[in-house]
Amino acid sequence: MKWIYLTAGIALFFKILILPNPTLTAPETAIVEAIVEDSGVPNAVSGIIFRNRLYDTIFEVVVFTIAILGAKYLLANENPTTKVYRFTDQPSIVLARLGATISALVSIELAIRGHLSPGGGFAAGVAGGTAIALIAITSPPEWMQEIYQRWQAATWEKVSVVIFIILAVITLIGWELPQGELGNLFSGGIVPILNILVAVKVALGSWAIILVFIRYRGLL
């Protein structure tokens, strides 16, 4: 069997050396314009993520969910830490919470308008997770855990994943919402909704991981 692998590797090596790489005849701008026209959103990256490569995006969301479950599973057998490190001086608290406010506003902006401008669901989720992390390092862990449970963040995280997968499957089948007028806020069909769902998923998932590491490690 190893001779087959070796022969295949040598053949691939000579193929790369001898055969020329295929080149695109269409200009790059034409490709971008085709993606924008097909998706109905000015942000071609969002068009690729939520239409051309929607299969990949589905599994990216699932992988992130598995990563959260894995972090909880691997640390579940450890004893919770007795000491949590966080900022206690007032200047650091004020600056961290100011940064959290800015990150939260950026997260909302990227989630709502990610199909119109640079950004999108994943970037919005990261900004939201950053806001939560900045609040976590300046607040008592019991308070963070209480809010997490009161608003049932874990349930909403799972619901967002299920809704995303259902809408993605419906889109792959061929059922789509009207694209609307290019450049408007309510345009792009299903893309803006998928953007928001991904943002919610990533932000709440980051919150879950933050709480786990605070509980079992005492720091972020």
N, C-alpha and C positions, 0 to 999 in steps of 0.2 A: 504493500500500500504506500509506503514512503517513497518508492520510485515513481509512483503515479503523481504524488504531490510535487516531487522534485522536477519531473518532466513538465508538469503544468506551470510551475514557477519559471522554469527556463523559457518555455514558450511565451509566457506573458512578458518576460523581460525583453525578448527579441521583438515581440509585437510592439512594445512601447518604443524601442529604438528605431525600428524600420518603418512601421506604418505611421503616416502623419495623423495628427489629431484633427478631428472634424471641426470645421469652422462654421460659424453662423453667417448666413448671407444677409439676414435682416439686421439693420442697425439696432443698437440697444434701446434707443428712444422708441422705436416701433414696438419692441417687446413690452416696455413699460406702458405705452399707450394701450396696447391690447389687453393687458392685465387690468388697467383702470376701467376700460370700457366693459370688460367682462364682469368685473366685480361691482362696478357702480360706486366705488369710493376713490377719492384722490390719493389716499395713502396706499400705494401699490404693495407695500409690505403686508399690511393688514389683508389686502386682497389675496395675496399668496398664502398667508397663514390660514385664513378661514375659508378659502375656496380651493385654490390649486393644490395646497398641501394639507387639506383638512384631516386626512387620515393621520398624518404625523402629529397634528395638533391634538387630536383626540388622545393619542397614546402619550403625548407629553403631559396632558392633564392627569391621565391615569397614573403615570410614573410618579408625578409629584404627590399624588394621593398615597401611593404605596410607600414613598419616602417618609411621609408623615406617620403612617402606621408603623413603619419599621423603627423610627425613632422612639415611638411610644413603647413598642414591644421590647426593644433592646434594653431600655432603661427601666422597664417595669419591675424587674427583680432586684433593683438596687434600692438601698435605703434613702429616703429623702434627706437632703442636706439640712443641717440645723442652722446654718448661717447663710444669709443671702446678701451679696454685695450690691450696693446701689448708691447713687449719688444722694448725699444728704445736705450739701451746702446749697444755699439759696441761689447763688449765681448760676451754678450748673443746672439746677432744676429749671430755672427760668429759661435758660438758653435751650435746654433739651426740649422743653414743652413748646417753645417757640418753633424750633425745628420740626417738632411733631405736627404742629398746626400747618406749617408750610407744606410738609410732605403729604398730609391728608388732603389739602386743597389740590396739590399737584396730582394726587391719585384720582380724585374725582374728575379733574379736567381730562386726564389721559383716558379714563374709562369712558367718558361721555363723548369726547371728541377724537378718540384715537383713530377712527376711520377717516378723519379729515386731515389730520396733521401727524407729524412724527409722534410715535407713542403707540399705545394699544393696551390690551388687557394684561399682558405679562408685566409690562413696565408699570402699569397702574397698580397691580398687585404688589410689586416690589416696593413702590412708594408707600402704599398703605401699610405693608409689613414694617417698613422703616419707621413710620409714625407710631405704630404700636410698640416697637422695640424702644423708641425714645421715651415713651410713657412708662414702659415697664422698668427701665433702669432708674426711674425717679419716683416710683410708687411702691407701696407695700405689696408683696406678692399675693397676699390674701385678698386684697382689693381687686387686683387684676383677675384672679381666679373667680371671684364672686361675679364680676361683670361678665366674664366669659360664660359662666353657667346661667346667669340670669337671662341673657339675651340668646341663649341656646345657640352659640356660635358654631359648635360642632355639628349640630343638626343642619344649620343653614349651609355649612361647607359641603356636606354630603348632598343636600338638595341641589346646590348649584352644579355639582358634578353630574348628577343624574339628568338635570334639565339640559345641560350642555350636550351630553351624549345623545339625548333624544332629539334635540334640535339639529345636531350635526348629522345624525342618521337620516332625518327627514330631508335635510338639504342634499345629502348624497343620493337619496332616492330620486330627487329631481323636483321636489316641491319647494318653492321659494317665495318669499315675500316680494312685493313690487320694489324695484330699486329706487324709485323716486328720482328727484332731480339731483344730478351730480353736484356735490359741494354743499348741499343742505344738511342740516343736523339730522333730520329724519330721512336718511337716504342709505343706500347700500344694502337694502333687504335685511337679511338675517345677521350681517356682519356686526353692526353696533351691539346687538343683543348678546352675541357670542363674546364680544369684547368685554362687556360688563360682567358676564358670568365668569369669565376667566379672572378678571380683576377681583371679584368677590372671593373666588376659590383660593387664589394665591395669597390674598391678604389674610383671610381667616385661617388658612393652613399655616402661614407664617406665625400667626398668633398662637396656634396650638403648639408648634415646635418651640417657640419662645417660652411658653409656660412649662413645658417639659424640661427644658434645660435649666430654667430657674429652679424648679422643684428638686431636680436630682443633681445639679452641678453648682447651684448657687450663684451662677452668673450666666451671661449670654455668650 
